[in-house]
């Protein structure tokens, strides 16, 4: 999309109005290469948020490097990834079935939410700017209700924003199965989550991009990134998973390393400029907008 223009009265010229884009790197704390990539991209201004896996073994140590970074810091709520934690942790398929059927212990979910929020505050040294979910679990039935209850109780004076996973407009250049996956993510609870969040006065991004199937052949990351950016609208969130390097056990390590290579490259910066996009902290954007109104 092209940038809009307004007239600058002082100079009587057209000044581009840049479209805010949220670029959120998931999985901080998962592995050293992931953490290094996120810190580097934050310093370069190539991301504006990161979601933290607070129960990862080395998160306490890694979290020190987050302080002072010019990005939003959030909880990447985890109910599926075994990180050595105690309490509820289920494979994605089982979690989906149990939450949609209602056959899950609400107390176990509530305890995980509270534990992870406590760890975030303890190690990051602040309340979360936002909350999302590893494999988007924050929007599942029961989870979303309990999460919103915890947020309202703990952060009534400083509400975090939540990730909206409803798919942004997608280019027909992207593979059909990739477009279907992006829509499926949003179908699994996003509208219900956003309806409840709105009732609670909690805000979110507007549109979601960046999903692709690591397990299937897919276009080059640069090609996909260009397609997402060409369709970007105001306050869209682009999800990324960068890593400077990957251990043999890191899932989709090669794809993560390629994401990092592209995101720190000159072509990404040039595409942002061409499309009139500005990587933006959503917390600051929302606060400024609310202050103006």
C-alpha positions, 0 to 999 in steps of 0.5 A: 500500500502507498503512503498517504499524504498531508499538507505541512502548513509550515513548508506548504508541501506534501508530507507522507503519513506512514502506516504503523506496522507492528513486528513481533518476534516470538519465543524470546527465551527459547534458545541463545540464538533466538535471544541474540537475534531478537536483541539485535533486531530490536536495536536495529529498529526492525522489530517493535515487540517480543513475546517471552517464554518465561519458563524457559531454563535460561530466561531469568538470565536472558531477560536482563538484556531486554531492559532498555530496548525500544520495544514492547515486552510481552508474555508469550503464554505457553501451555504446550511447549515442555520447558521443564516447568511444572503444571499444565503442559499438553500437546497442541491437539490435546489442548484444543480438544480439551478446551473446546470440549470443556474437559480441562481443569480450569484451576490448572490453566489459571495457575499457569497464567498466574505463574507465568505473569508472576515470572514475567514481572519478576524477571523483566521488572515491569508489567507486560505491555501485551500478552499473546500465546505460544501456538496462539493458545491465549485465544482458546476457550476457557484459556481466554476467559481465565486470562482476561480475568487475570488481566483485569484483576492484576492490571486494571490501571495499565491494561496490556494489549492482546494479539488479534490473530484474524488474518490480514488481507493476503496476496494471491501470490502466497500458496493456497494452503498457507492462506488457509492456515492463516485463516484457520489460526484466526478461526480458533477463537480470535473473534471470541477473544476480541469480543470479550477483550473489547468489553473489558476495555482491552485493545489489540492490533488490527490484522495478523500476518507472518504465518506459514507452514514450516513443515511444507515447502514454501516460497523464499522468506523474502518473497513471503515478506514482500507479499505480506508488506504489500497488503499491510494495513494500519496496526497490522501485526507481522509475526516473526521467528528469527534466530542468529543460529540454531541448535540441532534440537530447535524446531524449524531452525533453518527457517528461523535463521533465514528469517533473521537474515532477511529481517536485518537486511537492506531489502527489508528496510527498502520495502518498508520505505517503498510501502510507506510503513513504519515499525511501531510500538503498539503500546505507544501508538494506542496511548497517543491515540487515546490521549488525542481523543 
